[in-house]
Every structure is written in C-alpha cells, then in structure tokens.
Amino acid sequence: MLALVLVLLAIYGRLSRHAERFATITGKGFRPRPFDLGRLRYLAAGILVLNFLLLLAVPIAMLAWVSLLPFYQPISTAALALVTLDNYRTVFSPDHVGLIANTLLVAVATATLAVALTFLAAWLAVRRAPGGWIVERLATIPLVFPGLILGIAVMQLFLHLPIPLYGTLGILIWAFVINYLPYGMRYSAAGMLQIHRELEESAEMCGASPLMRLRRIVAPLLAPALLAGWLFIFLMAARVLSLAILLSGPRSQTMAVTLFDLWTNGQGTELAALGLIWSMLMAMIAAVFYILARRSAASALART
C-alpha cells in the first residue's frame, strides 16, 4: 500500500509541478463569477431537498423519537403514552459533561496542530522549497494505515517508551494528529495552489521576510481553506472510534467510545438521546465556522 501511494503521489507531484497554472488569486485581482442554471435550478433544488430529507431529516427525526421512549417501539398512538424525558435527565450527568469536555479538547487540539503543520508543509511543497516533496509525502503516508493499525502502532510505541502518555488525552491527540495530517495537507495544498507566487515575490522585493510573507499574505488568503480543513478535522476527530477505543483510558474516554459502550450494553434509548445532543452541538459548531469561513473568504477577496 505504501509503494502504491508513493507512486500515485509521484504522479500527482508531476501534474502539479507548475502550480501557477492553477492559481486563481493573483496580483491582477479576482472575483467569483456565478452562473445561472436556468430551468435546471428547479431540478437542482429538488435533488438538494430530497437529499436533505433522506440523509438528515428522517434519521434525526427517528433518533429524536427513540430518545423519548423507555425502550424502542415503532411510531404509534399507543407509544405516545410512553414518551418521557428520563433519557435526557440521565445523559445530562456530570460524567457525560466531562466526556464532552474531553472530546472537545482532543478535537480542538488535533485540528489546530494538524492544520498548523500542514499549512507549513503545503507552503514548502507547493513553492518547491528544498525537501518540500519529502514533507508532502510524509504528511500523506498516514492515509494508508487503517485506524486500528495506527492505534496499535501508537499503543506499542508508548508502552515501550518511558513517556507516561498511554491512557491520557495526550496519546489520543498524538495519534489523531498523525491520522488526519493527510486531510489537512489536501486542504492546505489545494488552497495554496490557487495563490500565485507573484504576490509573495512582490512582498519579497519590498523587503518582507519569509515569516512576514506567510503571516501577512499567504495566511489571510488561505484562511478559508484553513478554516474548512480545521472544521473537517475537528468533526472527524470528534467522532472517530477506531483510534479512541484502543488508546483511551478510564479518565480519557471520548464521546465515540461512550456511545459505543451504550450500544453494546443495550442502552439504545440513552444512546439516541446522547447522540442527538452531541449531533446538535456539532451542527452548531459547524454553522459558526461556516459563517466565519464565508466572512474570511469575502475579506480575503477584498484584499486582492
């Protein structure tokens, strides 16, 4: 698998060798140009509504129904008499609040570290800095390993090293960052390809250092891609099970591990209540970042 991925990455490197061909944000200015779908807009709207109903609205509605019952029953008039909020009272215990804090801490730290590392790696790779292609390959290789395999590797590593990380949130963050480096790399590299190097060359001619060019030019223009990558990694880290179930300890469990435990213990209604609350929290966070990404994109375009 590693050999296959390295061959494909080599092909990708050759295709993207001349990154300036893919640049859309240049020193000459750029504005998005929407186009009218015409009569096809009704078909597009219908597909989007159907997709929303089948993939989101119906499952969420069923989850809400199950969360209001002491045990599962099909939707019926008789089942309405059994509706109760006891499952929500149970899941709002201090233990579950601690789980939410653990999961948010791990997800935020993972997304922040992964995006920061891949931002620098993408800049080195796209700008063809010495050794940049090696950095890109190393950041993409973790995509090959399934979560369980990577979890076993990290577990064995810290069982043999004199570093007390096993069973803590630190080992989860370590493993999650490795696991999601490829995704951060794709978001950062794709955004970096759209920024023409002439913007940095102009700043260099004015005496700007590489760090200043990154901070004042590249980072603001790349902010929409970085925010999108951060949100994607955050949401993935908040729900991943394969790594967390191997590496979490009694005091470092995440929400995904707890949801799995509820299911294996036959507590389906409590699982539905906790899962619904967690899904609503993640949806709120995603909505906030969507608004921030739109504002960041508009601000970046205004600068150009």
C-alpha positions in Angstrom: 0.0 0.0 0.0 2.8 2.4 0.8 4.5 1.7 -2.5 1.3 2.2 -4.4 0.6 5.5 -2.6 4.1 6.8 -3.2 3.7 6.1 -7.0 0.4 7.9 -7.1 1.9 10.8 -5.1 4.8 11.0 -7.6 2.3 11.3 -10.5 0.4 14.0 -8.6 3.6 15.8 -8.0 4.4 15.9 -11.7 0.9 17.1 -12.5 1.1 20.0 -10.0 4.7 20.9 -10.8 3.7 24.1 -12.4 1.4 25.4 -9.6 1.0 28.8 -11.3 -1.3 27.2 -13.9 -3.9 26.5 -11.1 -3.7 30.0 -9.5 -6.9 32.0 -9.3 -5.8 34.6 -6.7 -3.2 36.8 -8.4 -1.9 40.3 -8.3 -4.4 41.3 -11.0 -7.4 40.8 -8.8 -10.0 38.0 -8.8 -13.8 37.9 -8.4 -16.0 34.8 -8.4 -18.5 34.7 -11.3 -21.7 32.8 -10.5 -23.7 31.5 -13.4 -27.4 31.0 -13.9 -28.6 27.4 -14.0 -31.8 28.4 -15.8 -34.6 25.9 -15.6 -32.2 23.3 -14.2 -32.3 25.2 -10.9 -35.6 23.6 -10.0 -34.1 20.1 -10.6 -31.1 21.1 -8.6 -33.2 22.4 -5.7 -35.4 19.2 -5.8 -32.3 17.0 -5.5 -30.9 19.0 -2.6 -34.2 18.9 -0.7 -34.6 15.2 -1.3 -31.0 14.6 -0.2 -31.6 16.7 3.0 -34.8 14.7 3.8 -33.4 11.2 3.2 -29.9 11.7 4.6 -30.5 14.1 7.5 -34.1 15.0 8.4 -35.6 11.4 8.6 -32.7 9.8 10.6 -32.6 12.8 13.0 -36.4 12.6 13.5 -36.2 8.8 14.2 -33.3 9.5 16.7 -35.5 12.0 18.5 -38.4 9.6 18.6 -36.3 6.8 20.1 -34.7 9.2 22.7 -38.2 9.9 24.2 -39.0 6.2 24.9 -38.0 4.0 27.8 -37.5 1.2 25.2 -37.7 1.1 21.5 -41.2 1.0 19.9 -42.4 1.8 16.4 -44.2 5.1 15.9 -47.8 4.6 17.0 -50.6 6.3 19.1 -50.1 3.8 21.9 -46.4 4.6 22.1 -47.1 8.3 22.7 -48.3 7.4 26.2 -44.7 6.2 26.9 -43.0 9.4 26.0 -40.6 10.6 28.7 -37.6 12.8 29.2 -35.8 10.4 31.6 -33.2 9.6 29.0 -32.2 13.2 28.8 -32.0 13.5 32.5 -29.7 10.5 32.6 -27.3 11.8 29.9 -27.0 15.2 31.5 -25.0 13.7 34.3 -21.6 15.1 35.4 -19.8 12.1 33.8 -21.2 12.9 30.3 -20.4 16.6 30.7 -16.8 15.5 31.4 -16.8 13.3 28.2 -18.0 16.3 26.2 -15.1 18.4 27.6 -12.6 15.6 26.8 -13.8 15.2 23.3 -13.8 18.9 22.5 -10.3 19.3 23.9 -9.0 16.4 21.8 -10.8 17.6 18.7 -9.7 21.2 19.0 -6.1 20.3 19.7 -6.0 17.8 16.9 -7.5 20.2 14.3 -5.3 23.1 15.4 -2.0 21.1 15.3 -2.8 19.3 12.1 -3.8 22.5 10.2 -0.7 24.4 11.6 1.7 21.6 10.5 0.1 21.1 7.1 0.0 24.8 6.4 3.7 25.0 6.6 4.2 21.7 4.8 1.9 22.8 1.9 3.8 26.0 1.6 7.1 24.2 1.3 5.7 21.6 -1.1 3.8 24.0 -3.5 6.6 26.6 -3.5 9.1 23.8 -4.4 11.3 24.5 -1.4 14.3 22.1 -0.9 12.9 18.9 0.7 9.3 20.1 0.2 8.3 17.0 -1.7 9.6 14.8 1.1 7.5 16.7 3.6 4.4 16.3 1.4 5.0 12.5 1.1 5.5 12.1 4.8 2.3 14.1 5.6 0.3 11.9 3.1 1.5 8.4 4.1 -0.7 8.1 7.2 -3.7 7.9 4.9 -2.6 4.3 4.1 -2.9 2.9 7.6 -6.4 1.9 8.9 -7.3 3.4 12.3 -6.9 0.1 14.2 -3.4 -0.5 12.7 -2.3 3.1 13.5 -3.8 2.7 17.0 -1.8 -0.5 17.7 1.4 1.2 16.4 1.0 4.2 18.7 0.0 2.0 21.6 3.1 -0.2 21.3 5.3 2.9 20.9 4.2 4.4 24.2 4.1 1.1 26.0 7.9 0.8 25.4 8.9 4.4 25.8 9.4 6.0 29.2 6.9 8.7 28.5 3.7 8.5 30.6 1.2 9.2 27.8 -0.7 5.9 27.5 -4.2 6.2 28.7 -4.2 10.0 28.7 -5.6 12.6 26.3 -2.1 13.3 25.1 -1.8 10.0 23.3 -5.2 10.5 21.7 -4.1 13.9 20.3 -0.8 12.4 19.1 -2.5 9.6 17.2 -5.3 11.8 15.9 -2.8 14.4 14.5 -0.9 11.6 12.7 -4.2 10.2 11.3 -5.5 13.5 10.0 -2.4 15.0 8.6 -3.3 13.8 5.0 -6.6 15.6 5.2 -5.1 18.8 6.4 -2.5 18.6 3.7 -5.1 18.3 0.9 -7.0 21.3 2.2 -3.9 23.4 2.6 -2.2 22.3 -0.6 -5.3 22.8 -2.7 -5.7 26.3 -1.3 -2.0 27.1 -1.8 -2.1 26.1 -5.4 -4.7 28.9 -6.0 -2.4 31.7 -4.7 0.1 32.9 -7.3 3.7 33.2 -6.2 3.9 36.7 -7.6 2.1 38.0 -4.5 5.0 36.7 -2.3 7.6 37.8 -4.9 6.2 41.4 -4.7 6.4 41.3 -0.9 10.0 39.9 -1.1 11.0 42.8 -3.3 9.7 45.2 -0.7 11.9 43.5 1.9 9.4 41.2 3.6 10.9 38.1 5.3 9.5 34.6 4.6 7.8 34.6 8.0 6.2 38.0 7.3 5.0 36.9 3.8 3.4 33.8 5.4 1.7 35.9 8.1 0.6 38.9 6.1 -0.1 37.5 2.7 -0.4 33.7 2.5 -2.2 33.0 5.7 -5.0 35.6 5.2 -5.6 34.5 1.6 -5.5 30.8 2.7 -7.8 31.4 5.7 -11.0 30.0 4.1 -9.2 26.7 3.1 -7.6 26.5 6.6 -10.9 27.1 8.3 -12.6 24.4 6.2 -9.8 22.0 6.9 -9.9 22.8 10.6 -13.6 22.2 10.8 -13.4 18.9 8.8 -10.6 17.5 11.0 -12.4 18.8 14.2 -15.6 17.0 13.2 -13.8 13.8 12.2 -11.7 13.8 15.4 -14.9 14.3 17.5 -16.5 11.1 16.1 -13.6 8.7 15.4 -13.9 5.4 17.2 -11.2 3.0 16.0 -8.3 5.0 17.5 -10.0 6.2 20.6 -11.3 2.7 21.6 -7.7 1.4 21.7 -5.9 4.3 23.3 -8.4 5.9 25.7 -8.1 5.2 29.4 -10.7 5.4 32.3 -10.3 9.1 32.5 -9.6 9.9 28.9 -12.7 8.5 27.1 -14.2 10.3 24.3 -17.8 10.6 23.2 -17.5 8.0 20.5 -16.2 5.4 23.0 -19.1 6.2 25.3 -21.7 5.9 22.5 -20.2 2.5 21.6 -20.4 1.3 25.2 -24.1 2.4 25.4 -24.9 0.4 22.3 -23.0 -2.8 23.4 -24.8 -2.5 26.8 -28.2 -2.4 25.1 -29.0 1.2 26.2 -30.3 2.2 22.8 -32.7 4.9 24.1 -30.0 6.7 26.1 -27.7 6.3 23.2 -30.3 8.1 21.0 -30.6 11.0 23.5 -26.9 11.5 23.9 -26.3 11.1 20.2 -28.9 13.7 19.4 -27.5 16.2 21.8 -24.0 15.6 20.5 -25.1 15.9 16.9 -26.9 19.2 17.6 -23.7 20.6 19.3 -21.6 19.6 16.3 -24.1 21.2 14.0 -24.0 24.4 15.9 -20.2 24.5 15.8 -20.2 23.7 12.0 -22.7 26.6 11.4 -20.5 29.0 13.3 -17.4 28.0 11.3 -19.4 28.2 8.0 -20.3 31.8 8.8 -16.7 32.6 9.7 -15.3 30.9 6.5 -17.7 33.0 4.3 -16.6 36.2 6.1 -13.0 35.2 5.8 -13.3 34.5 2.1 -15.1 37.8 1.5 -12.3 39.7 3.4 -9.5 37.9 1.6 -11.1 38.7 -1.8 -11.4 42.3 -0.8 -7.7 42.5 -0.1 -6.9 41.4 -3.6 
